[in-house]
Amino acid sequence: MKKVQLTSDGIKKHLASTTPVQSCAEYIWNALDARAKNVEISFVANEIGGIERIKISDDGVGIPHELLDSKFGVFLDSEKKSRRKSTKRVLSEIHGKDGIGRLTFYSFSQRAEWETVYEADGRKYRYIISVDSSNLVNYPANNPEEIDAAARTGTSVTFYNVDSSVIDVTNREFRSFLVGEFCWKLLLQDDVTIVLDGVPLTAQENISEDTFLCPLVDIDPPLTIRMVRWTNKLHREFSRYYFSDSKGSERFTDFTALNKKGDAFYHSVYVSSTFFDNFVFESEYDNQATLLDSEYSPKNEWFKIAKKSADDILRGARKDFLRISKDKIINDFVERKILPPYNERNKWEVIRHTQLTDTVGELYNIQPNLFTSGSVDQKKILIRLIDQLLDSSEAESLYKIIGQVLDLEQTEKEALLDILKVSRLSSVVKTVKLIQDRYRALEQVKRLNWDAELNAMEVPHIQEFMELHFWMIGEEFSLVVAAEKDFEQALRELYAKISTPLTDGKLDHADKNKEMDIFVVRQDKYHNKIHNVVLELKHPNKRLGKKYVRQVETYFEVVFSDARFNASNMEWSYYLIGNEYDNTGFIDAQLENAKNHGESSLIFKAKNHKIYVKRWSELITDVELRHNFLNEKLQIQREQLVLEEGAAKTADEVISRAQSLSCVTKG
């Protein structure tokens, strides 16, 4: 009786990490390593539908009896591993290298039985080997018997008393695993077939992109290149080049330069040419391949050109892949709140956010590992550091830091520097354009209010202008309704915007049909607050007094009377805006009474409701002060902007120009 030179418990300890499905893959690799062209996995079901037996058959060379001990008797030092010691890998891997595949069955089966047929001296022999899961050190085998010389060589291994709870060869996951294990091999050797339950495995089941180029004839001899991008990562194979001769036989393999980039660009490249018919190399025992100075070797200029052609195709495909992937990465970062929050209603924050996402996206193109490895907190820290550097005068420091930390090629360093320059320039250009247009808008609203020759009217001109440019009230507001809608309808639209449609109940207030000029709302999603703003705009010729204040107070009373619009996270601001106060002193008195609240222009406060009165001059000054620091930094000459544009001759022309400005607020 033959015995493995290790205890059964010791073997199981070494094999503990091998799953049942990985075990089945090992047996298939054993078949392919034995030069099998056809491998079939079949099974027998029991009476209740579970799997009773699994059988893996092949048409390889079998296991010659004189090699039995080298195949089964030396654990962790198989004959295949010994073969590998003498050569650097220049062909596809010999997978049964550790001599363990044959014993991994113990995790899902009680007993394994090999029936093998081999050829020796022109004759065919058959014998059987058995191993029990309770005693893996023993591998009893009967004496070989001679059989018909026409019999096919090969080996079939049958696993008995299968535990269906740990392995199910009928489910999709089992098949998917085998496809991920062997797809690259099936393309490399198109004469190999692996059949699972009567259905052949195909490489196409794991292919996302298949680029097949007809023979490139600009070099002699011509070559054919096929680049495949895999949907899922290959299990135990890196991304490699495979070089084959005119008969399809593999003659050489090497890693591509795009392994371990952290970008999910899983690929294989297949190159074939008659050049490889005479391809030669010489191996030495010290595991270093010494290439001959031959016309047909990797040292040959033709080979270098061929490999570069394949590399160019590969890098082009990866560039396209990353262009799509970076959008997914950015969206993922937004959903997981890795990117810093920003208010999409705030033009400044939009510009800064765009600059950051553009930079992150382009950095991902160069070095995906920056953003695919590490924890969520680590990614947040990295992106916020990038954001701070971009927002300072130290943007080029980012280039220096990344260049020092990462091993970038020269072309990647140049691309990185260009990205930072372009991103920052783009941000500055957008900011300058936005500020320029805002100053144009300020000049336009001044003319609407104070240029009597324009004959500006309240609704078609002043109100429409503020609808387009209510950023003057605040950066973050979103238009709910403007003009000619009663309060009840406006509040319904508010409720639909911030929550769910208000389909039941009516406003119970005598003034519910009062019409508002402009009603805007801001939602602060990050602090769970909702800020609503109601504007009452008056023609420049109308002086503000008690009558118009009372009109705004009516809006307040309508809203305040309904609990649905008075949640603790809701704030309401009401603005009465006009040119001048009347001479009654009413508004001055109201301002004096509310002075203790410490807010400019406030005349009334009740819970989360505030009423303000502003002159147009005060509103415009507030806007100018908000932009002053950027104005000084970017040195914008407002007068020059107006001169370049030329003065509008009518109020309608002012509105037309206002509609075309980049600072128009989107509702």
C-alpha positions as CSV (number, residue, x, y, z in Angstrom):
1,M,0.0,0.0,0.0
2,K,1.3,3.4,-1.0
3,K,1.4,6.3,1.5
4,V,1.8,10.1,1.3
5,Q,4.7,11.2,3.4
6,L,2.7,13.3,5.8
7,T,-0.2,12.8,8.3
8,S,-3.8,13.1,7.2
9,D,-4.4,15.9,9.7
10,G,-1.3,17.7,8.4
11,I,-2.6,17.5,4.9
12,K,-6.0,18.8,5.8
13,K,-4.4,21.7,7.7
14,H,-2.5,22.7,4.5
15,L,-5.6,22.4,2.4
16,A,-8.0,24.2,4.8
17,S,-8.2,27.3,2.6
18,T,-9.2,25.4,-0.6
19,T,-12.9,25.6,-1.2
20,P,-14.9,22.8,-2.8
21,V,-15.3,24.7,-6.1
22,Q,-11.5,25.5,-6.1
23,S,-10.9,21.8,-5.6
24,C,-12.9,20.9,-8.7
25,A,-10.9,23.5,-10.7
26,E,-7.7,21.8,-9.5
27,Y,-8.8,18.5,-10.9
28,I,-9.6,20.1,-14.3
29,W,-6.1,21.7,-14.2
30,N,-4.6,18.3,-13.6
31,A,-6.4,17.1,-16.7
32,L,-5.1,20.1,-18.8
33,D,-1.6,19.7,-17.4
34,A,-1.8,16.0,-18.6
35,R,-2.3,17.4,-22.2
36,A,-6.1,16.7,-22.2
37,K,-8.1,18.4,-25.0
38,N,-11.5,17.4,-23.7
39,V,-12.6,17.6,-20.0
40,E,-16.1,16.7,-18.9
41,I,-17.7,17.3,-15.5
42,S,-20.8,15.2,-14.9
43,F,-22.8,14.2,-11.8
44,V,-25.4,11.7,-10.6
45,A,-28.3,12.9,-8.5
46,N,-29.8,11.0,-5.6
47,E,-33.5,10.2,-5.0
48,I,-34.2,13.6,-3.3
49,G,-32.4,15.7,-6.0
50,G,-29.1,16.2,-4.2
51,I,-25.7,15.3,-5.8
52,E,-24.5,11.9,-5.0
53,R,-21.5,11.6,-7.3
54,I,-19.4,13.9,-9.3
55,K,-17.1,12.7,-12.1
56,I,-14.4,14.6,-14.0
57,S,-13.1,12.8,-17.1
58,D,-10.4,13.8,-19.6
59,D,-8.5,12.4,-22.6
60,G,-5.0,13.3,-21.4
61,V,-2.0,11.0,-21.3
62,G,-3.1,9.3,-18.1
63,I,-0.9,8.5,-15.1
64,P,1.8,5.9,-15.9
65,H,2.1,3.4,-13.1
66,E,5.8,4.0,-12.6
67,L,5.0,7.7,-11.9
68,L,2.3,7.0,-9.3
69,D,4.5,7.8,-6.3
70,S,5.8,11.0,-7.8
71,K,2.2,12.0,-8.5
72,F,0.6,10.9,-5.2
73,G,3.4,10.2,-2.7
74,V,5.2,13.4,-2.2
75,F,2.9,16.1,-0.8
76,L,3.7,19.7,-1.5
77,D,6.6,18.7,-3.8
78,S,4.9,17.3,-6.9
79,E,6.6,16.3,-10.1
80,K,5.1,19.3,-11.8
81,K,6.6,21.7,-9.2
82,S,10.0,20.0,-9.8
83,R,9.7,20.6,-13.5
84,R,9.0,24.3,-12.8
85,K,12.2,24.7,-10.8
86,S,14.3,24.4,-13.9
87,T,12.8,27.2,-15.9
88,K,11.6,30.8,-15.7
89,R,8.0,30.9,-16.8
90,V,8.0,31.3,-20.5
91,L,4.7,29.4,-21.1
92,S,1.4,29.2,-19.3
93,E,1.5,28.1,-15.8
94,I,1.6,24.4,-14.7
95,H,-1.2,24.6,-12.1
96,G,-0.8,21.3,-10.2
97,K,2.6,22.6,-8.9
98,D,2.2,21.8,-5.2
99,G,0.9,18.2,-5.5
100,I,-2.3,19.1,-3.5
101,G,-5.1,19.1,-6.1
102,R,-5.7,15.3,-5.9
103,L,-6.4,15.4,-2.1
104,T,-8.6,18.5,-1.8
105,F,-11.8,16.4,-2.4
106,Y,-12.0,15.6,1.4
107,S,-13.9,18.9,1.9
108,F,-17.0,17.8,-0.1
109,S,-16.7,14.0,-0.6
110,Q,-16.0,10.9,1.4
111,R,-14.0,9.0,-1.2
112,A,-12.3,9.6,-4.5
113,E,-11.4,7.0,-7.1
114,W,-9.2,7.5,-10.2
115,E,-9.5,5.3,-13.2
116,T,-6.6,6.0,-15.5
117,V,-5.5,4.6,-18.9
118,Y,-2.0,5.3,-20.2
119,E,0.3,4.1,-23.0
120,A,3.7,2.4,-22.6
121,D,5.7,0.8,-25.4
122,G,2.8,1.0,-27.8
123,R,0.4,-0.8,-25.4
124,K,-2.5,0.6,-23.3
125,Y,-2.8,-0.1,-19.6
126,R,-5.5,0.6,-17.0
127,Y,-5.6,0.7,-13.2
128,I,-7.5,2.3,-10.3
129,I,-6.4,4.5,-7.4
130,S,-8.5,5.1,-4.3
131,V,-8.2,7.6,-1.5
132,D,-10.6,7.9,1.5
133,S,-11.2,11.3,3.1
134,S,-10.6,9.9,6.6
135,N,-7.2,8.6,5.6
136,L,-5.6,10.9,3.0
137,V,-2.1,9.4,3.5
138,N,-3.0,6.1,1.8
139,Y,-3.5,5.8,-1.9
140,P,-4.0,2.1,-2.7
141,A,-3.7,1.2,-6.4
142,N,-4.2,-2.2,-8.2
143,N,-1.7,-3.6,-10.7
144,P,-2.1,-2.3,-14.2
145,E,-4.0,-4.5,-16.7
146,E,-3.4,-4.4,-20.4
147,I,-6.4,-3.4,-22.4
148,D,-7.3,-2.9,-26.1
149,A,-4.7,-0.8,-27.9
150,A,-7.5,1.2,-29.5
151,A,-8.7,2.4,-26.1
152,R,-8.4,6.2,-25.4
153,T,-5.9,7.3,-22.8
154,G,-7.0,9.6,-20.0
155,T,-8.2,9.8,-16.4
156,S,-11.5,10.0,-14.8
157,V,-11.9,10.8,-11.1
158,T,-15.2,10.1,-9.3
159,F,-16.2,11.6,-6.0
160,Y,-18.6,9.5,-3.9
161,N,-21.0,10.5,-1.1
162,V,-20.9,14.2,-2.1
163,D,-22.0,16.7,0.5
164,S,-24.5,18.8,-1.5
165,S,-24.6,21.4,1.3
166,V,-21.1,22.6,0.5
167,I,-21.0,22.1,-3.3
168,D,-23.7,22.3,-6.0
169,V,-22.4,21.8,-9.5
170,T,-25.8,22.6,-10.9
171,N,-26.0,26.2,-9.8
172,R,-24.9,29.3,-11.7
173,E,-22.2,30.3,-9.2
174,F,-20.3,27.0,-9.8
175,R,-20.3,27.5,-13.6
176,S,-19.3,31.2,-13.2
177,F,-16.3,30.2,-11.1
178,L,-15.1,27.7,-13.7
179,V,-15.5,30.3,-16.4
180,G,-13.4,32.8,-14.4
181,E,-10.8,30.1,-13.9
182,F,-10.4,28.8,-17.5
183,C,-11.7,31.5,-19.9
184,W,-8.2,32.8,-20.7
185,K,-7.0,29.2,-21.3
186,L,-10.0,28.5,-23.6
187,L,-9.0,31.4,-25.8
188,L,-5.3,30.5,-25.8
189,Q,-6.0,26.9,-26.8
190,D,-9.1,26.8,-28.9
191,D,-8.8,23.1,-29.3
192,V,-9.6,22.6,-25.6
193,T,-13.1,21.9,-24.5
194,I,-14.5,21.9,-20.9
195,V,-18.0,20.6,-20.6
196,L,-20.2,21.0,-17.5
197,D,-23.3,18.9,-17.4
198,G,-23.4,18.6,-21.2
199,V,-22.8,22.4,-21.8
200,P,-19.4,23.6,-22.9
201,L,-17.8,26.5,-21.0
202,T,-17.1,29.5,-23.2
203,A,-14.7,32.4,-22.7
204,Q,-17.5,34.7,-24.0
205,E,-19.3,34.2,-20.7
206,N,-16.7,36.5,-19.1
207,I,-15.8,38.9,-22.0
208,S,-16.8,42.5,-21.8
209,E,-14.7,43.7,-24.7
210,D,-13.1,41.8,-27.5
211,T,-10.8,43.6,-29.9
212,F,-9.7,41.5,-32.8
213,L,-7.3,43.1,-35.3
214,C,-6.7,41.6,-38.7
215,P,-3.1,40.9,-39.5
216,L,-1.0,44.0,-39.2
217,V,0.9,43.9,-42.5
218,D,3.1,47.0,-42.0
219,I,5.7,44.7,-40.3
220,D,7.1,41.5,-41.8
221,P,6.1,38.9,-41.0
222,P,2.6,40.2,-40.2
223,L,1.0,39.5,-36.9
224,T,-2.5,39.3,-35.5
225,I,-3.5,40.9,-32.1
226,R,-6.5,40.1,-30.0
227,M,-7.1,42.1,-26.8
228,V,-9.8,40.8,-24.4
229,R,-11.2,42.7,-21.4
230,W,-12.7,40.4,-18.9
231,T,-15.9,41.2,-17.0
232,N,-14.6,39.6,-13.8
233,K,-11.1,39.2,-12.5
234,L,-9.3,36.1,-13.5
235,H,-8.9,33.8,-10.4
236,R,-5.2,32.8,-10.5
237,E,-3.9,34.4,-13.7
238,F,-2.5,37.9,-14.0
239,S,-3.0,40.0,-17.2
240,R,-0.5,38.7,-19.7
241,Y,0.6,38.6,-23.3
242,Y,0.5,35.2,-25.0
243,F,2.5,34.7,-28.1
244,S,1.6,31.8,-30.4
245,D,2.9,30.4,-33.7
246,S,1.0,29.9,-36.9
247,K,-0.4,26.6,-35.6
248,G,-1.8,28.2,-32.5
249,S,0.7,26.7,-30.2
250,E,1.9,29.0,-27.3
251,R,5.6,29.8,-27.6
252,F,6.1,32.6,-25.0
253,T,4.2,34.6,-22.4
254,D,4.9,37.7,-20.3
255,F,3.1,40.1,-18.0
256,T,1.5,43.2,-19.4
257,A,2.5,46.5,-17.8
258,L,-1.0,47.1,-16.5
259,N,-1.3,44.6,-13.6
260,K,-2.2,45.8,-10.1
261,K,-3.4,49.2,-11.2
262,G,-6.5,49.1,-9.1
263,D,-8.8,49.9,-12.0
264,A,-10.6,46.5,-12.7
265,F,-9.2,46.6,-16.2
266,Y,-8.8,42.8,-16.4
267,H,-7.4,41.7,-19.7
268,S,-5.4,39.3,-21.8
269,V,-3.6,39.9,-25.1
270,Y,-3.1,37.2,-27.7
271,V,-0.5,37.7,-30.4
272,S,0.1,35.3,-33.2
273,S,2.5,35.2,-36.2
274,T,4.7,32.9,-38.2
275,F,7.6,34.7,-36.5
276,F,7.0,32.4,-33.5
277,D,7.2,29.2,-35.6
278,N,11.0,29.4,-35.0
279,F,10.9,31.2,-31.7
280,V,13.8,30.0,-29.3
281,F,15.1,30.6,-25.8
282,E,17.4,28.8,-23.5
283,S,16.8,28.1,-19.8
284,E,19.1,27.6,-17.0
285,Y,18.6,26.0,-13.6
286,D,19.1,29.3,-11.7
287,N,15.6,30.3,-12.9
288,Q,17.0,33.0,-15.2
289,A,16.1,32.7,-18.9
290,T,19.0,33.5,-21.1
291,L,17.7,34.5,-24.5
292,L,19.7,33.4,-27.5
293,D,21.1,36.0,-29.9
294,S,18.8,34.5,-32.5
295,E,16.8,36.1,-35.3
296,Y,13.7,34.6,-33.6
297,S,13.9,35.7,-29.9
298,P,12.6,38.4,-27.7
299,K,15.8,40.3,-28.4
300,N,14.8,40.7,-32.0
301,E,13.7,44.1,-33.2
302,W,10.6,42.6,-34.8
303,F,9.5,41.2,-31.5
304,K,9.9,44.6,-29.8
305,I,7.8,46.3,-32.5
306,A,5.1,43.6,-32.2
307,K,5.0,43.9,-28.5
308,K,4.8,47.7,-28.7
309,S,1.9,47.4,-31.2
310,A,0.0,45.2,-28.7
311,D,0.9,47.6,-25.9
312,D,-0.5,50.6,-27.8
313,I,-3.8,48.8,-28.5
314,L,-4.0,47.7,-24.8
315,R,-3.3,51.2,-23.4
316,G,-5.9,52.7,-25.8
317,A,-8.5,50.3,-24.6
318,R,-7.7,51.0,-21.0
319,K,-7.9,54.8,-21.6
320,D,-11.5,54.3,-23.0
321,F,-12.3,52.1,-20.1
322,L,-11.1,54.5,-17.5
323,R,-13.0,57.4,-19.1
324,I,-16.2,55.5,-18.4
325,S,-15.1,54.1,-15.1
326,K,-14.2,57.5,-13.6
327,D,-17.8,58.7,-14.0
328,K,-18.8,55.6,-11.9
329,I,-16.2,56.4,-9.3
330,I,-17.3,60.0,-9.0
331,N,-21.0,59.0,-8.7
332,D,-20.0,56.4,-6.1
333,F,-18.1,59.0,-4.1
334,V,-21.1,61.3,-4.2
335,E,-23.5,58.6,-3.0
336,R,-21.1,57.5,-0.2
337,K,-20.5,61.2,0.7
338,I,-16.7,60.8,0.2
339,L,-16.7,64.0,-1.8
340,P,-17.3,67.1,0.3
341,P,-20.9,68.3,0.2
342,Y,-21.8,71.3,-1.9
343,N,-24.9,73.3,-2.7
344,E,-25.8,73.0,-6.4
345,R,-27.7,76.3,-6.1
346,N,-24.5,78.1,-5.2
347,K,-22.6,79.0,-8.3
348,W,-19.3,79.3,-6.4
349,E,-19.6,75.9,-4.9
350,V,-20.6,74.4,-8.2
351,I,-17.4,75.8,-9.8
352,R,-15.2,74.5,-6.9
353,H,-17.0,71.1,-7.0
354,T,-16.5,70.8,-10.7
355,Q,-12.8,71.6,-10.4
356,L,-12.4,68.9,-7.7
357,T,-14.3,66.2,-9.6
358,D,-12.5,67.0,-12.8
359,T,-9.1,66.7,-11.0
360,V,-10.1,63.5,-9.1
361,G,-11.4,62.0,-12.4
362,E,-8.2,62.8,-14.3
363,L,-6.0,61.6,-11.4
364,Y,-8.0,58.3,-11.5
365,N,-7.1,58.0,-15.1
366,I,-3.4,58.2,-14.3
367,Q,-3.4,56.3,-11.0
368,P,-6.7,54.5,-10.1
369,N,-5.1,53.0,-7.0
370,L,-5.2,56.4,-5.4
371,F,-9.0,56.1,-5.1
372,T,-9.8,52.4,-5.2
373,S,-7.6,51.3,-2.3
374,G,-7.9,52.3,1.4
375,S,-10.9,52.8,3.7
376,V,-13.7,55.3,3.2
377,D,-12.2,57.6,5.8
378,Q,-8.8,57.5,4.0
379,K,-10.4,58.4,0.8
380,K,-12.3,61.3,2.4
381,I,-9.0,62.6,3.9
382,L,-7.2,62.4,0.5
383,I,-10.0,64.1,-1.4
384,R,-10.3,66.9,1.1
385,L,-6.6,67.5,1.0
386,I,-6.8,67.7,-2.8
387,D,-9.7,70.1,-2.5
388,Q,-7.8,72.4,-0.1
389,L,-4.7,72.4,-2.3
390,L,-6.8,73.3,-5.4
391,D,-8.5,76.1,-3.5
392,S,-5.2,77.6,-2.4
393,S,-2.3,79.0,-4.3
394,E,-0.5,75.7,-3.7
395,A,-2.1,73.6,-6.5
396,E,1.3,72.7,-8.0
397,S,2.3,71.3,-4.6
398,L,-0.2,68.5,-5.3
399,Y,1.8,67.6,-8.4
400,K,5.0,67.5,-6.4
401,I,3.5,65.4,-3.7
402,I,1.9,62.8,-6.0
403,G,5.1,62.7,-8.2
404,Q,7.2,61.9,-5.1
405,V,4.9,59.3,-3.6
406,L,3.8,57.4,-6.7
407,D,6.1,55.8,-9.3
408,L,4.8,57.6,-12.4
409,E,6.1,57.4,-15.9
410,Q,7.3,60.6,-17.4
411,T,4.2,60.8,-19.7
412,E,2.0,60.4,-16.6
413,K,3.8,63.1,-14.8
414,E,3.4,65.5,-17.7
415,A,-0.3,64.5,-17.9
416,L,-0.8,65.2,-14.2
417,L,0.8,68.7,-14.4
418,D,-1.4,69.5,-17.5
419,I,-4.5,68.4,-15.6
420,L,-3.8,70.6,-12.6
421,K,-3.0,73.6,-14.9
422,V,-6.1,73.1,-17.0
423,S,-8.4,72.4,-14.1
424,R,-7.2,75.5,-12.2
425,L,-7.4,77.7,-15.3
426,S,-10.9,76.4,-16.2
427,S,-12.0,77.2,-12.6
428,V,-10.6,80.7,-12.8
429,V,-12.2,81.3,-16.2
430,K,-15.6,80.1,-15.0
431,T,-15.3,82.3,-11.9
432,V,-14.3,85.4,-13.9
433,K,-17.2,84.8,-16.3
434,L,-19.7,84.4,-13.5
435,I,-18.5,87.5,-11.7
436,Q,-18.5,89.6,-14.9
437,D,-22.1,88.6,-15.6
438,R,-23.2,89.3,-12.1
439,Y,-21.8,92.8,-12.3
440,R,-23.6,93.2,-15.6
441,A,-26.8,92.1,-13.9
442,L,-26.3,94.6,-11.1
443,E,-25.9,97.4,-13.6
444,Q,-29.1,96.3,-15.3
445,V,-31.2,96.2,-12.1
446,K,-29.9,99.7,-11.3
447,R,-31.1,101.0,-14.6
448,L,-34.5,99.3,-14.2
449,N,-35.0,101.1,-10.9
450,W,-33.4,104.5,-11.5
451,D,-33.4,105.2,-15.2
452,A,-36.8,106.8,-15.8
453,E,-36.3,106.8,-19.6
454,L,-36.6,103.0,-19.6
455,N,-40.2,103.1,-18.3
456,A,-39.7,99.9,-16.4
457,M,-42.9,98.2,-15.0
458,E,-43.3,96.2,-11.9
459,V,-44.4,92.7,-13.2
460,P,-43.0,92.4,-16.8
461,H,-39.6,93.9,-15.9
462,I,-38.6,94.2,-12.3
463,Q,-40.3,91.0,-11.2
464,E,-39.1,89.0,-14.2
465,F,-35.6,90.3,-13.6
466,M,-35.6,89.0,-10.0
467,E,-37.0,85.7,-11.2
468,L,-33.9,85.3,-13.4
469,H,-31.5,86.6,-10.7
470,F,-32.8,85.8,-7.3
471,W,-29.2,84.9,-6.3
472,M,-29.2,88.5,-5.3
473,I,-31.3,87.3,-2.3
474,G,-29.1,84.3,-1.6
475,E,-27.0,81.8,-3.5
476,E,-28.8,78.7,-2.5
477,F,-32.5,79.4,-3.3
478,S,-34.6,77.5,-5.7
479,L,-37.6,79.1,-7.4
480,V,-41.0,77.6,-6.3
481,V,-43.4,80.1,-7.9
482,A,-43.3,83.5,-9.4
483,A,-46.3,85.9,-10.0
484,E,-50.0,85.4,-10.3
485,K,-50.4,82.3,-8.1
486,D,-52.4,82.4,-4.9
487,F,-50.8,81.3,-1.6
488,E,-52.6,78.0,-1.5
489,Q,-51.3,76.9,-4.9
490,A,-47.8,78.2,-4.1
491,L,-47.7,76.3,-0.8
492,R,-48.9,73.1,-2.6
493,E,-46.0,73.5,-5.0
494,L,-43.6,74.1,-2.1
495,Y,-44.8,71.0,-0.4
496,A,-44.4,68.9,-3.6
497,K,-40.9,70.2,-3.9
498,I,-39.7,69.6,-0.4
499,S,-41.7,66.5,0.5
500,T,-44.7,64.7,-1.0
501,P,-47.6,66.3,-2.9
502,L,-50.1,68.0,-0.6
503,T,-53.3,66.3,-1.8
504,D,-55.5,66.5,1.2
505,G,-56.8,69.5,3.2
506,K,-57.2,73.2,2.3
507,L,-55.7,76.3,3.7
508,D,-58.2,77.7,6.2
509,H,-57.5,81.5,6.0
510,A,-59.5,84.3,4.5
511,D,-56.4,85.6,2.7
512,K,-55.3,82.3,1.2
513,N,-55.9,83.7,-2.4
514,K,-53.4,86.6,-2.0
515,E,-50.9,86.6,-4.8
516,M,-47.1,86.7,-4.2
517,D,-44.6,88.3,-6.5
518,I,-41.8,85.7,-6.0
519,F,-41.6,82.7,-3.7
520,V,-38.3,80.8,-3.4
521,V,-37.1,78.0,-1.2
522,R,-33.7,76.6,-0.1
523,Q,-33.2,73.1,1.1
524,D,-30.2,72.4,3.3
525,K,-30.0,68.6,2.8
526,Y,-26.9,68.3,5.0
527,H,-28.5,70.0,8.1
528,N,-32.1,68.9,7.4
529,K,-33.3,72.5,7.2
530,I,-35.7,74.2,4.7
531,H,-35.5,78.0,4.2
532,N,-38.4,79.7,2.4
533,V,-38.3,83.2,1.1
534,V,-41.2,85.4,-0.1
535,L,-40.5,88.6,-2.1
536,E,-42.8,91.5,-2.5
537,L,-41.3,93.8,-5.1
538,K,-42.6,97.3,-5.6
539,H,-42.2,99.7,-8.6
540,P,-39.5,102.4,-8.1
541,N,-42.2,105.1,-8.1
542,K,-44.1,103.4,-5.1
543,R,-42.9,104.5,-1.7
544,L,-42.9,101.8,1.0
545,G,-45.1,102.3,4.0
546,K,-47.8,100.7,6.3
547,K,-50.0,99.6,3.4
548,Y,-47.3,97.4,1.8
549,V,-45.9,96.2,5.1
550,R,-49.5,95.0,5.9
551,Q,-49.5,93.1,2.6
552,V,-46.4,91.1,3.6
553,E,-47.8,90.6,7.1
554,T,-50.8,89.0,5.4
555,Y,-48.5,86.4,3.7
556,F,-47.0,85.7,7.1
557,E,-50.4,85.2,8.7
558,V,-51.5,82.7,6.0
559,V,-48.4,80.6,6.5
560,F,-48.3,80.9,10.3
561,S,-51.9,79.7,10.5
562,D,-51.1,76.2,9.1
563,A,-49.0,73.8,11.2
564,R,-47.9,71.9,8.0
565,F,-45.6,74.9,7.2
566,N,-44.3,75.5,10.7
567,A,-42.1,72.5,11.4
568,S,-39.1,73.1,13.6
569,N,-36.8,72.7,10.6
570,M,-38.6,75.3,8.5
571,E,-37.6,78.9,8.4
572,W,-39.5,81.7,6.6
573,S,-38.2,85.1,5.5
574,Y,-40.5,87.8,3.9
575,Y,-38.9,90.7,2.0
576,L,-40.6,93.9,1.0
577,I,-38.3,95.6,-1.5
578,G,-38.7,99.1,-3.0
579,N,-36.9,102.3,-3.7
580,E,-37.8,104.6,-0.8
581,Y,-39.9,104.7,2.4
582,D,-42.8,107.1,2.6
583,N,-42.8,110.1,4.9
584,T,-45.0,108.6,7.7
585,G,-42.0,107.2,9.6
586,F,-43.9,103.9,10.0
587,I,-41.1,101.7,8.6
588,D,-38.4,103.6,10.6
589,A,-40.4,102.9,13.7
590,Q,-40.7,99.2,12.9
591,L,-36.9,98.9,12.3
592,E,-36.3,100.6,15.7
593,N,-38.6,98.2,17.5
594,A,-36.8,95.2,16.0
595,K,-33.3,96.5,16.6
596,N,-32.8,94.3,19.6
597,H,-32.7,91.2,17.3
598,G,-29.4,92.5,15.8
599,E,-30.4,92.0,12.2
600,S,-30.2,94.7,9.5
601,S,-33.5,95.5,7.8
602,L,-35.6,93.3,10.2
603,I,-39.0,94.7,11.3
604,F,-40.7,91.6,12.7
605,K,-39.8,88.2,14.2
606,A,-42.1,85.4,15.5
607,K,-40.7,81.9,16.0
608,N,-39.1,80.9,12.7
609,H,-40.7,83.8,10.7
610,K,-39.0,87.1,9.9
611,I,-40.1,90.1,7.9
612,Y,-37.5,92.4,6.3
613,V,-37.8,95.7,4.5
614,K,-35.0,96.7,2.1
615,R,-34.4,99.5,-0.3
616,W,-33.1,98.5,-3.7
617,S,-29.9,100.4,-2.9
618,E,-29.4,98.3,0.2
619,L,-29.9,95.1,-1.6
620,I,-27.5,96.0,-4.4
621,T,-24.9,97.1,-1.8
622,D,-25.2,93.8,0.0
623,V,-24.6,91.9,-3.2
624,E,-21.6,94.1,-4.1
625,L,-20.0,93.5,-0.7
626,R,-20.5,89.7,-1.1
627,H,-18.5,89.9,-4.3
628,N,-16.0,92.5,-3.3
629,F,-13.2,90.2,-2.3
630,L,-13.4,88.3,-5.6
631,N,-13.7,91.6,-7.4
632,E,-10.4,92.8,-5.9
633,K,-8.7,89.4,-6.4
634,L,-9.6,89.2,-10.1
635,Q,-9.4,92.9,-10.8
636,I,-12.6,93.2,-12.7
637,Q,-13.3,96.6,-14.2
638,R,-17.1,97.0,-14.0
639,E,-17.2,100.2,-15.9
640,Q,-15.3,98.5,-18.7
641,L,-17.8,95.7,-18.8
642,V,-20.7,98.1,-19.3
643,L,-18.8,100.1,-21.9
644,E,-18.0,96.9,-23.8
645,E,-21.6,95.9,-23.8
646,G,-23.2,99.2,-24.6
647,A,-26.2,100.7,-22.8
648,A,-29.6,99.1,-23.3
649,K,-32.2,101.5,-24.7
650,T,-35.4,99.9,-23.3
651,A,-36.5,97.9,-20.3
652,D,-37.3,95.0,-22.6
653,E,-33.8,95.0,-23.9
654,V,-32.4,94.9,-20.3
655,I,-34.6,91.8,-19.7
656,S,-33.4,90.2,-22.9
657,R,-29.8,90.7,-21.9
658,A,-30.4,89.5,-18.4
659,Q,-31.8,86.2,-19.8
660,S,-28.5,85.5,-21.6
661,L,-26.1,85.9,-18.6
662,S,-24.3,82.9,-17.1
663,C,-25.4,83.9,-13.6
664,V,-29.1,83.3,-14.3
665,T,-30.5,81.2,-11.5
666,K,-32.0,77.8,-12.6
667,G,-35.3,77.1,-10.9
